Amino acid sequence: MNGIEKITQRIAADAREDADAILTQAQADADVVTARYQAEADQLTEQILARGKTQAEERRSRLRSAAEMERRHQLLAVKQEVLDKAFDLALDKLRSLPEEAYIDLLAKLTVKASSTGSEQLILSKTDRARYGVKVATKANKLLAQAGRTAKLTLSQESRDFQGGLLVADGDVEVNCTFETLVRLARGSVSGDVANVLFA
């Protein structure tokens, strides 16, 4: 082998060694870069999963809260409906009292509402015909027994309400209709009625 071939082989061998060294270094650098990006990818994956888990928990919590709120809203609506029925029943019971008890109740309401003892009593058309004179008579009797003026009269006028009466002195009227009495009582006794119904 002549000198040129040896030099050429030597150059080729050196070039292969350099190439192998460059490839080895490049592979090592690539492995480092791959490992770094893999670590970043793993960290990012963990962050995304953790964020997703947190968001899922928050959503689950919001849905649970919304479901609980809806349940309470429906329960309140049902309780309100039951209360409405209870007060409707009270109104029905007042309207369906036996005649003597009905007259007594209207007379007592009249006495309580009367300030001068000479007011006019306004009843519904039906009640005026059936009970008007009896209520006025009974109320005057109760006023007289209490030592008060007893000159109540039955008005010629009648009004459209379900029961009870109005005690009128000129333009001033005291509303003793059952609808009004039940509505006023509802404001003050709803809590007690609810306790009885839902305890």
C-alpha positions as a Markdown table, in Angstrom:
| # | Residue | x | y | z |
|---|---|---|---|---|
| 1 | Met | 0.0 | 0.0 | 0.0 |
| 2 | Asn | 1.4 | 3.3 | -0.9 |
| 3 | Gly | 1.5 | 6.3 | 1.3 |
| 4 | Ile | -1.5 | 8.1 | -0.3 |
| 5 | Glu | -3.7 | 5.1 | 0.4 |
| 6 | Lys | -2.6 | 5.0 | 4.0 |
| 7 | Ile | -3.3 | 8.7 | 4.4 |
| 8 | Thr | -6.7 | 8.3 | 2.7 |
| 9 | Gln | -7.6 | 5.4 | 4.9 |
| 10 | Arg | -6.3 | 7.3 | 7.9 |
| 11 | Ile | -8.4 | 10.4 | 7.0 |
| 12 | Ala | -11.4 | 8.1 | 6.4 |
| 13 | Ala | -10.9 | 6.4 | 9.7 |
| 14 | Asp | -10.6 | 9.8 | 11.5 |
| 15 | Ala | -13.7 | 11.0 | 9.6 |
| 16 | Arg | -15.6 | 7.9 | 10.7 |
| 17 | Glu | -14.5 | 8.4 | 14.3 |
| 18 | Asp | -15.4 | 12.1 | 14.2 |
| 19 | Ala | -18.7 | 11.2 | 12.5 |
| 20 | Asp | -19.4 | 8.5 | 15.2 |
| 21 | Ala | -18.4 | 10.9 | 17.9 |
| 22 | Ile | -20.7 | 13.6 | 16.4 |
| 23 | Leu | -23.5 | 11.0 | 16.1 |
| 24 | Thr | -23.0 | 9.8 | 19.6 |
| 25 | Gln | -23.0 | 13.4 | 20.9 |
| 26 | Ala | -26.0 | 14.3 | 18.8 |
| 27 | Gln | -27.8 | 11.2 | 20.1 |
| 28 | Ala | -26.9 | 12.1 | 23.6 |
| 29 | Asp | -28.1 | 15.7 | 23.0 |
| 30 | Ala | -31.3 | 14.4 | 21.4 |
| 31 | Asp | -31.8 | 12.1 | 24.4 |
| 32 | Val | -31.4 | 15.1 | 26.8 |
| 33 | Val | -33.8 | 17.2 | 24.7 |
| 34 | Thr | -36.3 | 14.3 | 24.5 |
| 35 | Ala | -36.1 | 13.7 | 28.2 |
| 36 | Arg | -36.6 | 17.4 | 28.9 |
| 37 | Tyr | -39.6 | 17.6 | 26.6 |
| 38 | Gln | -41.0 | 14.4 | 28.0 |
| 39 | Ala | -40.6 | 15.7 | 31.6 |
| 40 | Glu | -42.3 | 19.0 | 30.5 |
| 41 | Ala | -45.1 | 17.0 | 28.7 |
| 42 | Asp | -45.5 | 14.8 | 31.8 |
| 43 | Gln | -45.7 | 17.9 | 34.1 |
| 44 | Leu | -48.1 | 19.6 | 31.7 |
| 45 | Thr | -50.2 | 16.4 | 31.6 |
| 46 | Glu | -50.3 | 16.3 | 35.4 |
| 47 | Gln | -51.3 | 20.0 | 35.5 |
| 48 | Ile | -54.1 | 19.5 | 32.9 |
| 49 | Leu | -55.3 | 16.4 | 34.8 |
| 50 | Ala | -55.2 | 18.2 | 38.1 |
| 51 | Arg | -57.0 | 21.2 | 36.6 |
| 52 | Gly | -59.6 | 18.9 | 35.0 |
| 53 | Lys | -60.1 | 17.1 | 38.3 |
| 54 | Thr | -60.5 | 20.4 | 40.1 |
| 55 | Gln | -62.9 | 21.7 | 37.5 |
| 56 | Ala | -64.8 | 18.5 | 37.6 |
| 57 | Glu | -65.1 | 18.7 | 41.4 |
| 58 | Glu | -66.2 | 22.4 | 41.2 |
| 59 | Arg | -68.8 | 21.5 | 38.6 |
| 60 | Arg | -70.0 | 18.5 | 40.6 |
| 61 | Ser | -70.2 | 20.8 | 43.7 |
| 62 | Arg | -72.2 | 23.5 | 41.7 |
| 63 | Leu | -74.5 | 20.8 | 40.3 |
| 64 | Arg | -75.0 | 19.4 | 43.8 |
| 65 | Ser | -75.8 | 22.9 | 45.1 |
| 66 | Ala | -78.2 | 23.6 | 42.2 |
| 67 | Ala | -79.9 | 20.3 | 42.8 |
| 68 | Glu | -80.2 | 21.0 | 46.6 |
| 69 | Met | -81.6 | 24.5 | 45.8 |
| 70 | Glu | -84.1 | 23.1 | 43.4 |
| 71 | Arg | -85.1 | 20.5 | 46.0 |
| 72 | Arg | -85.6 | 23.2 | 48.6 |
| 73 | His | -87.5 | 25.3 | 46.1 |
| 74 | Gln | -89.9 | 22.5 | 45.3 |
| 75 | Leu | -90.3 | 21.6 | 49.0 |
| 76 | Leu | -91.2 | 25.2 | 49.7 |
| 77 | Ala | -93.7 | 25.3 | 46.8 |
| 78 | Val | -95.4 | 22.2 | 48.2 |
| 79 | Lys | -95.5 | 23.6 | 51.7 |
| 80 | Gln | -96.9 | 26.8 | 50.4 |
| 81 | Glu | -99.6 | 24.9 | 48.5 |
| 82 | Val | -100.4 | 22.9 | 51.7 |
| 83 | Leu | -100.6 | 26.2 | 53.7 |
| 84 | Asp | -102.9 | 27.7 | 51.0 |
| 85 | Lys | -105.2 | 24.7 | 51.3 |
| 86 | Ala | -105.2 | 24.9 | 55.1 |
| 87 | Phe | -106.3 | 28.6 | 55.0 |
| 88 | Asp | -108.8 | 27.8 | 52.3 |
| 89 | Leu | -110.2 | 25.1 | 54.5 |
| 90 | Ala | -110.4 | 27.6 | 57.4 |
| 91 | Leu | -112.4 | 29.9 | 55.2 |
| 92 | Asp | -114.7 | 27.1 | 54.2 |
| 93 | Lys | -115.2 | 26.1 | 57.8 |
| 94 | Leu | -116.2 | 29.7 | 58.7 |
| 95 | Arg | -118.7 | 29.8 | 55.8 |
| 96 | Ser | -120.2 | 26.5 | 56.8 |
| 97 | Leu | -120.7 | 27.1 | 60.5 |
| 98 | Pro | -124.1 | 26.2 | 61.9 |
| 99 | Glu | -126.6 | 29.0 | 61.8 |
| 100 | Glu | -126.5 | 29.9 | 65.5 |
| 101 | Ala | -122.7 | 29.8 | 65.6 |
| 102 | Tyr | -122.5 | 31.9 | 62.4 |
| 103 | Ile | -124.8 | 34.6 | 63.8 |
| 104 | Asp | -122.9 | 34.6 | 67.2 |
| 105 | Leu | -119.6 | 35.0 | 65.3 |
| 106 | Leu | -120.9 | 37.9 | 63.2 |
| 107 | Ala | -122.4 | 39.6 | 66.2 |
| 108 | Lys | -119.2 | 39.3 | 68.2 |
| 109 | Leu | -117.2 | 40.6 | 65.2 |
| 110 | Thr | -119.6 | 43.6 | 65.0 |
| 111 | Val | -119.3 | 44.4 | 68.7 |
| 112 | Lys | -115.5 | 44.3 | 68.4 |
| 113 | Ala | -115.5 | 46.5 | 65.3 |
| 114 | Ser | -118.1 | 49.0 | 66.5 |
| 115 | Ser | -116.9 | 52.3 | 67.9 |
| 116 | Thr | -120.1 | 54.3 | 68.2 |
| 117 | Gly | -122.8 | 51.6 | 68.5 |
| 118 | Ser | -124.8 | 53.2 | 65.7 |
| 119 | Glu | -123.0 | 51.9 | 62.6 |
| 120 | Gln | -124.7 | 50.1 | 59.7 |
| 121 | Leu | -124.0 | 46.4 | 59.0 |
| 122 | Ile | -123.3 | 45.4 | 55.4 |
| 123 | Leu | -123.5 | 41.7 | 54.6 |
| 124 | Ser | -123.4 | 39.7 | 51.4 |
| 125 | Lys | -126.7 | 39.4 | 49.6 |
| 126 | Thr | -127.3 | 35.8 | 50.8 |
| 127 | Asp | -126.2 | 36.5 | 54.4 |
| 128 | Arg | -128.3 | 39.7 | 54.5 |
| 129 | Ala | -131.4 | 37.8 | 53.6 |
| 130 | Arg | -130.8 | 34.9 | 55.9 |
| 131 | Tyr | -129.0 | 36.4 | 58.9 |
| 132 | Gly | -129.0 | 40.2 | 58.7 |
| 133 | Val | -131.7 | 41.0 | 61.2 |
| 134 | Lys | -130.6 | 38.3 | 63.6 |
| 135 | Val | -127.0 | 39.5 | 63.6 |
| 136 | Ala | -128.0 | 43.2 | 64.2 |
| 137 | Thr | -130.3 | 42.2 | 67.0 |
| 138 | Lys | -127.7 | 39.9 | 68.6 |
| 139 | Ala | -125.0 | 42.6 | 68.3 |
| 140 | Asn | -127.2 | 45.3 | 69.8 |
| 141 | Lys | -128.0 | 42.9 | 72.7 |
| 142 | Leu | -124.3 | 42.3 | 73.3 |
| 143 | Leu | -123.5 | 46.1 | 73.2 |
| 144 | Ala | -126.4 | 46.8 | 75.6 |
| 145 | Gln | -125.1 | 44.1 | 78.0 |
| 146 | Ala | -121.7 | 45.8 | 77.9 |
| 147 | Gly | -123.3 | 49.2 | 78.7 |
| 148 | Arg | -122.6 | 50.7 | 75.3 |
| 149 | Thr | -124.8 | 52.4 | 72.8 |
| 150 | Ala | -126.8 | 49.8 | 70.9 |
| 151 | Lys | -128.3 | 51.4 | 67.8 |
| 152 | Leu | -126.8 | 49.2 | 65.0 |
| 153 | Thr | -128.9 | 48.9 | 61.9 |
| 154 | Leu | -128.8 | 46.6 | 58.9 |
| 155 | Ser | -127.8 | 48.5 | 55.7 |
| 156 | Gln | -130.0 | 48.2 | 52.6 |
| 157 | Glu | -126.8 | 47.7 | 50.7 |
| 158 | Ser | -125.2 | 44.3 | 50.2 |
| 159 | Arg | -121.7 | 43.5 | 48.9 |
| 160 | Asp | -120.0 | 40.6 | 47.1 |
| 161 | Phe | -117.9 | 38.7 | 49.6 |
| 162 | Gln | -117.9 | 35.1 | 50.9 |
| 163 | Gly | -118.9 | 35.7 | 54.5 |
| 164 | Gly | -118.5 | 38.0 | 57.4 |
| 165 | Leu | -119.6 | 41.6 | 57.2 |
| 166 | Leu | -118.6 | 45.3 | 57.0 |
| 167 | Val | -119.3 | 47.7 | 59.9 |
| 168 | Ala | -119.9 | 51.1 | 58.3 |
| 169 | Asp | -120.1 | 54.5 | 59.8 |
| 170 | Gly | -120.5 | 56.9 | 56.9 |
| 171 | Asp | -117.4 | 56.6 | 54.7 |
| 172 | Val | -115.5 | 54.6 | 57.3 |
| 173 | Glu | -115.8 | 50.8 | 57.1 |
| 174 | Val | -114.3 | 48.2 | 59.3 |
| 175 | Asn | -113.7 | 45.1 | 57.2 |
| 176 | Cys | -114.8 | 41.9 | 59.0 |
| 177 | Thr | -115.2 | 39.8 | 55.9 |
| 178 | Phe | -113.9 | 36.3 | 56.3 |
| 179 | Glu | -111.6 | 36.7 | 53.3 |
| 180 | Thr | -109.9 | 39.7 | 55.1 |
| 181 | Leu | -109.9 | 38.0 | 58.5 |
| 182 | Val | -108.3 | 34.9 | 57.1 |
| 183 | Arg | -105.7 | 36.9 | 55.1 |
| 184 | Leu | -104.8 | 39.0 | 58.2 |
| 185 | Ala | -104.6 | 35.9 | 60.4 |
| 186 | Arg | -102.4 | 34.2 | 57.8 |
| 187 | Gly | -99.8 | 36.8 | 58.2 |
| 188 | Ser | -99.5 | 36.3 | 61.9 |
| 189 | Val | -100.2 | 32.6 | 62.3 |
| 190 | Ser | -98.6 | 31.1 | 59.2 |
| 191 | Gly | -95.5 | 30.1 | 61.2 |
| 192 | Asp | -97.5 | 28.3 | 63.8 |
| 193 | Val | -99.7 | 26.6 | 61.2 |
| 194 | Ala | -96.5 | 25.5 | 59.3 |
| 195 | Asn | -95.1 | 24.1 | 62.6 |
| 196 | Val | -98.2 | 22.0 | 63.2 |
| 197 | Leu | -98.4 | 20.8 | 59.6 |
| 198 | Phe | -94.7 | 20.1 | 59.0 |
| 199 | Ala | -93.4 | 19.2 | 62.4 |
